[in-house]
Amino acid sequence: MADAVELVGESRLFAVVVRSLAVRFVSGSMLLSGIFAGIAAFSATTADAQFSCALASAVALTAAYHYFAIVALRAPKDKPATLTQQAFNETQVDAVRHSDWLATLGALIIDLHVLAGGHTRLFGVGWSVFFLVLMVGFGGFLRFGCDELAPSRSSDWTVQVLGVLSFLGAWICLVLVLLNLLLNLEHEDSDWIYAFSLPWAFYGFIALASIITRQFAPIGYPLALSMFKDVAYGALDVWSKANFALYVGAKALGNLDAVFGF
């Protein structure tokens, strides 16, 4: 019994260390890249480059603000959290994540279209912003209204159906946004635009992994899943926001090879 308690304690300590490192790394990366892109906006020589850098800076700094909030929520407590406290903490963190996405994705898709030279294929950029807001709304309903379809919270079949429809609706919105940006795209930055936008699909796969895991652990919130989400979402955010800000800043300053040369 003592060995089991010690093992649980070590697992919890490992999770706290990994999550603390992950969220602080992300918040620091966002802050650094946001400042860099902001400086580049003042040094850029064209209006499009200035606008792109300013948007990227705003996105990264807004994301940094939200990750600082996550750092505070993830701060280790003096006493081990109960299952209810763990679930509530995860709900708070996911609420911050959805707030971040709601605030930043619209600006980010506008910036990607600016980088693509204003290219659109299916509809105007304004509709892309609308679909992204709708996507976050669908995801928020799935997470908070349906508790990721966990059996203990979504025993009512109507909730399950609405949750599945919300998940599918979020995917449809994302596919439409990506097709509008990437279909028939021919631009000098095409490869990087693909690289910064296509990984958005992995956000949906992480949500799917959460849904599947919750089917087997409906009570509380699994510590391993919580840690996985912090690391996985953090990595995606760093790539799609922080690194994107570095890219547009370096491009505006004419020093792409110094940062993105391979």
Secondary structure, DSSP 8 states (H G I E B T S, - for coil): -HHHHHHHHHHHHHHHHHHHHHHHHHHHHHHHHHHHHHHHHHH-SSHHHHHHHHHHHHHHHHHHHHHHHHHHHH---SS---HHHHHHHHHHHHHHHHHHHHHHHHHHHHHHHHHTTT--SSS-HHHHHHHHHHHHHHHHIIIIISGGG-TTT--SHHHHHHHHHHHHHHHHHHHHHHHHHHTT---TTHHHHHHHHGGGHHHHHHHHHHHHHHHH--SS--HHHHHHHHHHHHHHHIIIIIIHHHHHHHHHTT-HHHHH--
